[in-house]
Amino acid sequence: MGQAKQLEDLEVWQAAKALVVEVYRQTKEGPLAKDYGLSDPLQRAAVDVMGNIAAGYEQGGRGLAEHLHTAKGAAGRVRSLVHVAKDLGYVSDQRRAELLEQTTTIARQLGGFIRYLEQGPKPASDQAGARGPDRRPGG
């Protein structure tokens, strides 16, 4: 995993920012815009994903992993609320699928980032030999 020079270099933060923009677009118009009981928590959850990545990055150390866990939880809240929005007829099947894919991808990125922080980078010998023990042809 490459070293980010600044927050904005993190791919997961960029993806989270794109999620916030898309959630705000979806909650700006149509019936979802008038349902504050759903649009507000949906917006807040999306912002929490991005915000916790940012807070963890700036805090660094152990705080980073803790904030990434919180961001991953917020991504789960976004997914749950998107399902409700679809069930209420506020978003189309296609829009729901796109938002779910977006949040699932972010959750996977966060999970990988958390594992990287908790386990540390793999030694170069492990990365090159990911096939397992002695799986050479004819061996």
Solvent accessible surface area in square Angstrom, and as a share of the most:
residue,aa,sasa,rsa
1,M,140,0.62
2,G,71,0.68
3,Q,171,0.76
4,A,18,0.14
5,K,187,0.79
6,Q,97,0.43
7,L,21,0.10
8,E,83,0.37
9,D,67,0.35
10,L,21,0.10
11,E,127,0.57
12,V,9,0.05
13,W,28,0.10
14,Q,82,0.36
15,A,26,0.20
16,A,0,0.00
17,K,91,0.39
18,A,50,0.39
19,L,0,0.00
20,V,18,0.10
21,V,65,0.37
22,E,25,0.11
23,V,0,0.00
24,Y,98,0.37
25,R,152,0.55
26,Q,43,0.19
27,T,6,0.04
28,K,150,0.64
29,E,125,0.56
30,G,44,0.43
31,P,74,0.46
32,L,1,0.01
33,A,23,0.18
34,K,165,0.70
35,D,39,0.20
36,Y,162,0.62
37,G,65,0.62
38,L,12,0.06
39,S,5,0.03
40,D,55,0.29
41,P,48,0.30
42,L,3,0.01
43,Q,36,0.16
44,R,154,0.56
45,A,1,0.01
46,A,0,0.00
47,V,57,0.33
48,D,52,0.27
49,V,0,0.00
50,M,44,0.20
51,G,32,0.30
52,N,24,0.12
53,I,0,0.00
54,A,23,0.18
55,A,43,0.33
56,G,0,0.00
57,Y,57,0.22
58,E,127,0.57
59,Q,119,0.53
60,G,23,0.22
61,G,70,0.67
62,R,203,0.74
63,G,6,0.06
64,L,20,0.10
65,A,19,0.15
66,E,101,0.45
67,H,48,0.21
68,L,0,0.00
69,H,95,0.42
70,T,71,0.41
71,A,0,0.00
72,K,79,0.33
73,G,42,0.40
74,A,0,0.00
75,A,0,0.00
76,G,22,0.21
77,R,111,0.41
78,V,0,0.00
79,R,73,0.27
80,S,65,0.42
81,L,36,0.18
82,V,1,0.01
83,H,81,0.36
84,V,66,0.38
85,A,1,0.00
86,K,50,0.21
87,D,119,0.62
88,L,99,0.49
89,G,57,0.55
90,Y,55,0.21
91,V,12,0.07
92,S,65,0.42
93,D,86,0.45
94,Q,129,0.57
95,R,52,0.19
96,R,70,0.26
97,A,54,0.42
98,E,70,0.32
99,L,2,0.01
100,L,31,0.16
101,E,102,0.46
102,Q,47,0.21
103,T,0,0.00
104,T,38,0.22
105,T,51,0.30
106,I,1,0.00
107,A,11,0.08
108,R,159,0.58
109,Q,60,0.26
110,L,0,0.00
111,G,6,0.06
112,G,23,0.22
113,F,19,0.08
114,I,8,0.04
115,R,133,0.49
116,Y,68,0.26
117,L,65,0.32
118,E,110,0.49
119,Q,137,0.61
120,G,27,0.26
121,P,95,0.60
122,K,130,0.55
123,P,84,0.53
124,A,82,0.64
125,S,87,0.56
126,D,77,0.40
127,Q,115,0.51
128,A,93,0.72
129,G,42,0.41
130,A,87,0.67
131,R,156,0.57
132,G,35,0.34
133,P,111,0.70
134,D,88,0.46
135,R,153,0.56
136,R,154,0.56
137,P,127,0.80
138,G,95,0.91
139,G,85,0.82
